[in-house]
Every structure is written in structure tokens, then in C-alpha cells.
């Protein structure tokens, strides 16, 4: 290592970056993590959001009520029908930092993006970026590549209606092997629709529109036959709230600030929870435990405030304490006081809803008291297991260091000591933790939450994640099921997913659960090694390497060495997110796959059986193939 005396530090060491270089060198500062499109917060979806946000601002200003989005394999186009960028400023608005139309406008004081960077980041991170503004019979077009202006033709006449068109292709040098997942883009557009009643969005021709805002959101996210009473809905210019109780475990919230989905909550979500508790206590004039009032509660809140402050660059958690910069009123008092008044009035006018709500609260109270003793014993067992059994090998983020990286934390749930041992040695100790299962978990479908405390594995998982009382304390942003790619491994995956869906459905609904893909084959010659995740990739690797190659079929994760695992759980880690569509009914889904062996399920299994050749059924540990002779 060079000493300070050996390192040259002079005028040549000082470097000034232009806006393009800075964004491309530090993309995480502008769009969060990069990713490959396999998770909803990956960078390619942030690019789409940044462009649509500008179109939403036009709708908020009363200009245009339609946004058309087209997504092809590699490029995205967004066309709005607002006022269009002033033609003389089209190039500046997408390529000069701190240039935009929001700085002096009263209407944009309650917008998330006031730093003038969003579209510029999309421009700098795109292999090709085209912008066209249509304004009062004239249009102006400009084309860029990685932020460099390529085409700047003069203004021209047009018959197109007013508005702006942006077409971009994410740069494959930045976003490696990316692929758009339609489900994530659909979810993004639905959020815009729910937050902007009356706006019509389309994705490749399919329309998304909401008439009732957050009420429609809760209807889409919950199973109608599980609701205990109709959704309660309040709305003002700057505050919208929807809430109900359901027959489910845990609480579930959807919160937004100035159109931004705050997936980690914040001061507004905390105020919603507190406001419901205080309003209910005062209405029923009973000192119910807050956890009983919130058991099964599903809520959504959207606020518009001036100059919001977030606790992270990706704006997933609101940190603001006040509604406005003058600090005349706190967010807490605003929301709590509003709920105390409006919810109290609503319950007085709707006695049937009040009765159903109190019945749900009393059910939660009875269950909590029944579980009181066993919960204490379960906590004690969890503490001892963490200390003595070492089932959880934690990461430094949760051991008192680097708390600012908590959003990056991952927990791998593994089967057996050999697999967990390999991952433990290969992991990033800063942000990756490992939990080792012992044997197959219990099929918990149809059981009560009592089993979570009585079953050692479930109890320890619950405490490792810190989700006993909801997602507020969730210790890991990603929960990754890492099992062998065989029948037993698939069964364990299914049992774990059943556990999460049965008792902690919000963990899945909010996109925290994944399944780790690990390679099935290693194909190598003396010069190169390729890891393959399926039969097709194996054949491609054989053709790529040519000559004689050695093929290893991994039978389990324990056979993969820690050195090899480093590549599989690093930047290029392949994860399959466990997703639920808006139409998914969890109890019906679990009943079909995990309930009694019905004739319908037997027919499904028989209809999906596949006959494999003997090599796949009895895989050889190592096999040598002459690719040239085979060809």
C-alpha cells in the first residue's frame, strides 16, 4: 500500500465532472440501485417514473388528462397531452442541471422532484434519448446519446395536439442484461391512476383509470370476502385516507407523499396508525390496546406537503415533521386531528360499520390474551437460539454499523448446514445475513397464529425478521428463500411461502420475498468456466466453449463452493420475486395448493407431469462432452 508521501496530490488530481459524467459515474445518487429489472425498484423502472412524473405534473396543472406509455423490448416511449415544453427550452430542460419550470411556480410547491435532475438523469443513462415538444401547431425535436446532443433540428410545423413525447433506451453499459417486467410497470401505472382520479393512462394500449382514488386501491389489494365492513374513504385537496379491517393477520399500509410511493412509511403513516387508534378509543370510550385496534387493519394515505424531506435518496420513507417549511403545523397533528373528527363522525352515522369494527377488535383482544403466555416463552426461546444455536448469522448493518445501508440488507433462508455454510462464507457480511433451517417447515395452512410461537423454526424466523408486530420493524428489505433445485427444495419453498402468506401476507404484497436462482450446471474447459441455470444455457455454453468441456451437475447448494457462491449472490444475483397479482385471493390460492388433496389438484398435477430422460433423473456428477464431435 502506498504511503501518503508516495501518492502525488497536486492540481492534476483535482477533476471537474460535467453533468453527464457525474450522473453516469454515480448513478445510484440519482436513481438508487441499478439492477436488471427483476425487482420493482430497479433503475429501469425509476427512469420510466422520472419521465411520467413530468407528465403527471401537467395533469395536476389541469393540462391534459391522458398519458400513453409504450414499452418494447429495449425502449420506452411516454406521450402526454399537456402544454408541451416551451420550444426554445426543449434542449435545456433535458440536458442542463437545475433547469426546469417548477422553481417559480406555486402549483409545484407540493411536488417531489424539485431539483431539476429527473429527466436529465434519464438522458444521461440512456443509449438513445429523444424528446419532442408539440406546442400550438409547432414542434421541436432533439436526440441525445448518453447525454450527448446528436440531433438538434429547427422547429417545424405539426398537426399533433399539444404535449410532450419522450422516447429512451436504457444504456446496456449501465443496466446490464436488463429486461422489463410488465407487472411492475402495470403496478406503477395503477399507482398513478389511484393517486390522480380522472387521469387515463395506457400501457401498450391497455387503459388504467380510477374514479375513487385510494378506495379503488384498497379494493384492488384486498379480498372482498375477507373485508369486515365496506372501505371508509376520506378526501381533501391535500389529504386522502382509505381504511378497513379484514380477516387477516398483521397490518397493511400503502402510503404516498406528493405522488411518491413511500414503501418504508414515515411520519404520515405513523400519524395514520395513531389517528385510527385515538379515534376508535374515543368513539367507543374504551381503552383498547392499540395492537388490537390495528389487528387486520388495511389503510392507505396520500398527502401533499411543501418541500418534503425523505430519509433516503430513493424517497421511500418520509422524514418531514411539518406540513410546510414555516413549521406552522406538524404532520402528526394534522392527520391525527383530522381522523379524530372525520372517523368519529363516520362511525356515528354508520352504526353497522362501528359494530363490525368493534367485533374485529374484540376478536384480536381475545387472541392476544390467549397467546400472552406462549408469546413470552417464544421470545425467550428465540433469544437463547440466537445466542447459542447460531441459526442466524447476522450482517453488520444490524450489528450496530452502517445503518444507512439497511435498505440494502438481505436475509437468506437456507436448508441445512452445508448450504448455509457455503453462503455464509461467500456473503457480503455488511448487508447479507443467513438463517439456517433444520428440516422441512410445517404446512401451516388453516392453522392459527398460535403455531408461529409453538413451532421453533417459525418462531425464530419471525424474530429474525422482527415482524411479530408488523412490517415497521422489518430488519431485512429482501427475504430470499435459498433451497436446492430438486423436489425437496421446491417443497420447502412452498412451505415457507405458505407461512408468509398465511401469517404475514403484507411481507409478500409489498415485494420483500424472493427465491434465489442458483446454477444447475458448471460447464468449463481449461480456459473458461460458465455457470448455467437451465438446459438451454448449458447447450449454449457447450457451443460457446467448443472442444472438450467438463460438465458438473450441482445436486444441491452444499456442493457449490463458497468461492463459486460469491458470483451467485453478488451484483449479478438472480432472484425470482414472489409476486401477487391484484386478482390473487390468498386463502383460495393456499387452499388449492396446500389444503386437502382435492380432485381438481390431482388433475392439475397429472396434467402438468413431464417425463424426463434418465440423465436428468439420475444426473451424473461430472460429464465430459466433446462439443465438436457432438456438432
Secondary structure, DSSP 8 states (H G I E B T S, - for coil): ---TTTS--SGGG-----HHHHHHH-THHHHS----SSSTTSHHHHHHHHHHHHHHHHHHTTS-SEEEEEE-SS-EEEEE-SS---GGGHHHHHHSTT-SSSTT-GGGTT-S--SS-HHHHHHHTEEEEEEEEEETTEEEEEEEETTEEEE----EE--S-SEEEEEEEE-TTTSTT----HHHHHHHHHHHHHHSTT-EEEETTEEEE-SSTHHHHHHHHS-GGGBSS--EEEE-SSEEEEEEEBSSSS-EEEEEETTEE-TT-BHHHHHHHHHHHHHHHHHHTS---HHHHHTTEEEEEEE--SS--BSSTT--SB---BSSTT--SBHHHHHHHHHHHHHHHHHHH-HHHHHHHHHHHHHHHHHHHHHHHHHHHHHHHHHHIIIII--EE--GGGTTS-GGGGGG-EEEEEESHHHHHHHHHHS-TTTEEEEEE-S-----TT--THHHHHSHHHHHHHHHHT-TT-GGG---SEEEEE--SSHHHHHHHHHHHHHHHHH-HHHHHTT-EEEE---SEEEE-SS-EEEESSHHHHHHHHHHH-SEEEEEE--SGGGS-HHHHHHHSSTT--EEE----TT--HHHHHHHHHSS--HHHHHHHHHT-----HHHHT--SEEEEEHHHH-
